[in-house]
Amino acid sequence: MPIETIFDQSFGDLFIIRIAGNIVAPSQMGSVEFAISKFKASLIVVLGHSNCGAISATIDECINKTHLSGSLHSITDRIKPSILPLIDSGLSGHELMHQAVEVNIVNSVKQLQNQSPIIKEAIENNKLEVIGANYSLKSGAVNFQT
């Protein structure tokens, strides 16, 4: 579903960066910094979603040692730090998937908040908020993390 529809906005009202697994790689960080610097964005939402394919592929790679291309590794390697502690804790199945999506959103928010001087300064000056949210593919609801 288009992000504009989810948030009841018109085309062009939102600065949207789409990336599998809502990872924070240098190009995504730069895009967020651009949105803040050029368009004065005041809210960044890291929007994960239920049954995320990138999360599922990372879980499968960790548990079943599946072979992925180098390009896919550039995504899954950024997700693994969120997932490995959950696998080590014994979670499995639906609960593992649900928790992995949630933790990955939290970690992406923390990366944005802490790894960019531009973002940190905007937050400290009360010009920006970075929050996480999880979109349910089944219900269409967006649950914001607190």
BELWOQUI-V868537 format. One record per residue. SS is DSSP state (alpha for helix, beta for strand, coil for the rest). Layout:
{{SS} {SS}}
This chain:
{{coil} {coil} {alpha} {alpha} {alpha} {alpha} {coil} {coil} {coil} {coil} {coil} {coil} {coil} {coil} {coil} {coil} {coil} {coil} {coil} {alpha} {alpha} {alpha} {coil} {coil} {coil} {alpha} {alpha} {alpha} {alpha} {alpha} {alpha} {alpha} {alpha} {alpha} {alpha} {alpha} {alpha} {alpha} {alpha} {coil} {coil} {coil} {beta} {beta} {beta} {beta} {beta} {beta} {beta} {coil} {coil} {coil} {alpha} {alpha} {alpha} {alpha} {alpha} {alpha} {alpha} {alpha} {alpha} {alpha} {alpha} {alpha} {coil} {coil} {coil} {coil} {coil} {alpha} {alpha} {alpha} {alpha} {alpha} {alpha} {alpha} {alpha} {alpha} {alpha} {alpha} {alpha} {alpha} {alpha} {alpha} {alpha} {alpha} {alpha} {alpha} {coil} {coil} {coil} {coil} {alpha} {alpha} {alpha} {alpha} {alpha} {alpha} {alpha} {alpha} {alpha} {alpha} {alpha} {alpha} {alpha} {alpha} {alpha} {alpha} {alpha} {alpha} {alpha} {alpha} {alpha} {alpha} {alpha} {coil} {alpha} {alpha} {alpha} {alpha} {alpha} {alpha} {alpha} {alpha} {coil} {coil} {coil} {coil} {beta} {beta} {beta} {beta} {beta} {beta} {beta} {coil} {coil} {coil} {coil} {coil} {coil} {beta} {beta} {beta} {coil} {coil}}
